[in-house]
C-alpha cells in the first residue's frame, strides 16, 4: 500500500453507531501533537484491519501500535529538514510528521540541511548534518 506524503496522522479506532450516524474518535494525542486542528475538515481513509493483518496480527503499520504512535523516522534514515527553533542547549530543532522533533546539533534557525538520523526515541530523534544550506 502506498501512503501519501500528505498523511497527517495514522491511528486505529473503532467505528461506533450513535443514533442515525456513525462516529470515529480521533485520539487526543493526534490533535495535541499539532497534526490536526479542531474545527478543520480533513479527508479520511478507512482501511480494514483484516486487510492489513498478517498471521501474527501485525497490521504492517509501524506508525501506530497498542502503545501509541511510533516515531516517523528510523536510525540511518536520510532526511532534508528545516531548522525551526533552537533547543535549551543551542541545538537546532526540526519538526517532521505529526510534529515529531528531530534535534540537530550545530544547526541554526532557518537552515535547510540534509541529515542522517543517528538516534530515535519515542518523542524525539537526533540527526547529524551531512550537508548544509540546501
Secondary structure, 3 states (H helix, E strand, C coil): CCCCCCCCCCCCCCEEEECCEEEECCCHHHHHCCCCCCCCCCCCCCCCHHHHCCCCCCCCCCCEECCEECCCCCCCCEEEEECCEECCCCCEEEECHHHCEEEECCCCCCCEEEEEEEEECCCEEEEEEEECCC
